[in-house]
């Protein structure tokens, strides 16, 4: 082991001995070093889709203990005494992976150096400006797309909606009429304000990393409420079981778990809006993915295209939900906020999502599912809206009545959500997705940036909600950004 180096008052100091204890550092030999290196190499070979990683390990008397892996780690500390680019393998890695190029430093055998690409050399001000321009580019595309979707609304009415901060189709969805009045639109959070909430640095810092990672979120809440257990994770086509329910790290193991649990859900680890979700379901003749029969070889082929997925048991919904549409698991979303005056969470609104043949295998609104408001006092469903802005009191595919259905044990469900929100009160704005089963409630996931379903009623009529957005997320002071317009 070489001498240690430390940064003191901006100057690197060399320490052959520990600066506090005086213990010898330089010359110490790490026991069983060859075994340690070989263990790390085997681990890296097993996880070969991770092409660049820092492994934090502790050498114990019994063997090697891996603490964690770090995909982003500080190379500059290591390069103080060990320049990396003297190794041609490392030079080739950066040249190919990160497109580094340029003249060589002194002492290297290569005639070329490496240089950070242009986008990584930009100062923070320039980089921030470019990011802002990129956001506005996508905002403009969204507005143009909204214009193409307008049917039967006057052009100047659409321009007025944009000037107020709304996408034009909100005029019909929020039932504003031909020319919205100030009293109407000031009760709704605008699309511009919602975008600012989504990109707010305050929102990103307030624990939303937790809700973005479905595996971590399930681990945190598992001792508080019922939640589907993560049976396996799939990373770059490889299955890694996390529970004995999946006996082997392949499609056969997933088949066995599907038969045990009556079905599995395979979903992107950081996905949203139901995109990419698959259901592996047992049938009399074998198993199927969504509606298609599948064999282990076919599932293996699909898995190879998965970048980062989790596998959980399918939750079997209560009869009331199955009656609404039995082909999908129909979830409830309850959105909570924390009252800044009292520190207590409160429910903002709740919706029942219902699948359709066009949204199958999920119940999400974006791919064509139905969304109906739930009366917070009674748990009674209102009429349902589909993404084509048509309202339904009966299911459009089955004709089953929707309006007037009461969610069973609604009071218990709401109390459970509020209890969970109090426990995780650092999550000041969360959409809790739940499934009502015959025995209990199962929390599927939490969403740190839940979509605001204002078609069932304006949000800003509640002064607690208005105060939340005005103070907590500091929306702007003029035009479409104002909360007091």
JONOR-V755139 format. One line per field, one symbol per residue. ss: DSSP state (H for helix, E for strand, - for the rest). psi: psi as a letter, one per 40 degrees, with the letter a starting at -180 (. if undefined). burial: b if it has 9 or more other ideal C-beta (glycine too) atoms within 8 Angstrom, else e. Layout:
ss: ???
psi: ???
burial: ???
//
This chain:
ss: ---EEEEE--EEEEE-E------E--------HHHHHHHHHHHHHH-------EEEEEE----EEEEEEE----HHHHH----HHH-HHHHHHHHHH-----E--------E-----HHHH--HHHHHHHHHHHHHHHHHHHHHHHHH------HHHHHHHHHH-----HHHH--------HHHH-----HHHHHHHHH-HHHHH--HHHHH-HHHHHHHH----E---EEEEEE--EEEE---------HHHHHHHHHHH--EEEEE---------EEEEEE--EEEE--EEE-HHHHHHHH----EEEEEE-----HHHHHH-------EEEEEEE------EEEEEEEEEE---------------EEEEE-----EEEEEE-----EE-E------E----E---HHHHHHHHHHHHHH-----EEEEEEEE----EEEEEEE------HHH------HHHHHHHHHH------HHH----
psi: hiiiiihhfehhihgdihddeeihdhehhhifddddddddddddddfeegehihhhihhiddahhhdiihdhihddddedeghdeehddddddddddefiiaiiiieidieiiiihiddeeiidddddddddddddddddddddddddehhehidddddddddeeiideddddefdadghiddddeeihiddddddddehddddefeeddddhdddddddededihihhhdiihhfehhhheiedgdifaddddddddddefiihhihdfiifehehihhhiidebiihbehiiidddddddddehdhiihiihhhiiddddddheeihhihhhhiihhddeehiihdiiihhhiiddeheieiddeeiihiihhddeehiaiiiieefhiheihddeehhdhehhhifddddddddddddddfeegehihhhihhiddahhhdiihdgiihgeeeiidedhddddddddddefiaeibeeief.
burial: eeebbeeeeeeebebebbeeeeeebbeeeeeeeebbeebbeebbeebeebeebebbbebeeeebebeebbeeeeeeebbeeeebbeeeebbebbbeeeebeeeeeeebeeeebbeebeeeebeeeebeebeeeebeeebeebbeebbeebeebeeebbebbbebbbbbbbbbbbebeeebeeebbebbbbbbbbbbbeebebbeebbbebbebbbebbeebbeebebbbbbbbbbebebbbebebbeebbbebbbbbbbebbbbbbbbbebeebeebbbbbeeeeebbbeeeebebeebbebbeebebbbbbbbbebbebbbebbeebbbbbbbbbbbbbeeeebbbbbbbbbbbbeebbbbbbbebebbbbbbbeeebbbbbbbbeeeeebebbeeeebebbebbbeebeebbebbbbbbbebbebbbbbbbbbbbeeebbbbbbbbbbeebbebeebbeeebbbbbbbebbebeeeebbbbee
//
